[in-house]
């Protein structure tokens, strides 16, 4: 059954094949989790939303008409569920919509990216630090930009697919994608600038060690001359 297309799986699900639905979920879990998380910026909330969205999709599978890809249809359901969850849990007066911009907020994330098994511990640490920094900066993007960026860059959805999934014009998708990349580039550039200022630091123990070592050498040389 793994060779079946999404459309074929949809028909199997409609006919009552639960194993087809399991396969469908495993096939799209990561992409849909990322979509939910791009709205909520919380792993646990995103998991809950994804489960709710799957239940809704399962019950509504017979309404899928194939006018768009099934993955796009599923993404739309997940995004709508995530927005609804955000509205329910938000304590702020402002309601957040995908068609509006909001100020960025700081929060960590744990989107899974597999490290190469042959990496040395130092390389794995650098890779993990880089991943965390990138995830943090993506989280800081305004929501309307962040969701478009995740769908376009991480999930490689087309402009048309994102437009359908988020119910926004294709021109808006292009603009937000472009601005998201620009904001991300600027934010990462600032981090690199800060890091460069402290690169090969010489203050503290290293400075003291070298000074002490030189003074010891001078003292030894001075004593030898005497």
Order of alpha helices (4+ residues) and beta strands (2+ residues): alpha-alpha-alpha-alpha-alpha-alpha-alpha-alpha-alpha
